């Protein structure tokens, strides 16, 4: 999976935190919500611009930092 095609770091977006490209949804929010028990379906419902691949990319990024 090309994580960098889905995760971006831009100092002008969310103070440079890693976010899903084209959104203001931080990677850390996705990981935290999943850790708190949210399902993929919950996240897709709460954040309609996200895709399942975005969520997977957030998890890979969080695990590898890439």
Secondary structure as the mmCIF struct_conf table of DSSP 4:
data_model
#
loop_
_struct_conf.conf_type_id
_struct_conf.id
_struct_conf.beg_label_comp_id
_struct_conf.beg_label_asym_id
_struct_conf.beg_label_seq_id
_struct_conf.end_label_comp_id
_struct_conf.end_label_asym_id
_struct_conf.end_label_seq_id
HELX_RH_3T_P HELX_RH_3T_P1 UNK A 3 UNK A 5
TURN_TY1_P TURN_TY1_P1 UNK A 6 UNK A 6
STRN STRN1 UNK A 7 UNK A 8
TURN_TY1_P TURN_TY1_P2 UNK A 11 UNK A 12
BEND BEND1 UNK A 13 UNK A 13
HELX_RH_3T_P HELX_RH_3T_P2 UNK A 14 UNK A 16
STRN STRN2 UNK A 19 UNK A 20
TURN_TY1_P TURN_TY1_P3 UNK A 21 UNK A 22
BEND BEND2 UNK A 23 UNK A 23
STRN STRN3 UNK A 26 UNK A 26
HELX_RH_AL_P HELX_RH_AL_P1 UNK A 27 UNK A 35
TURN_TY1_P TURN_TY1_P4 UNK A 36 UNK A 37
HELX_RH_AL_P HELX_RH_AL_P2 UNK A 40 UNK A 46
TURN_TY1_P TURN_TY1_P5 UNK A 48 UNK A 49
HELX_RH_AL_P HELX_RH_AL_P3 UNK A 52 UNK A 64
#
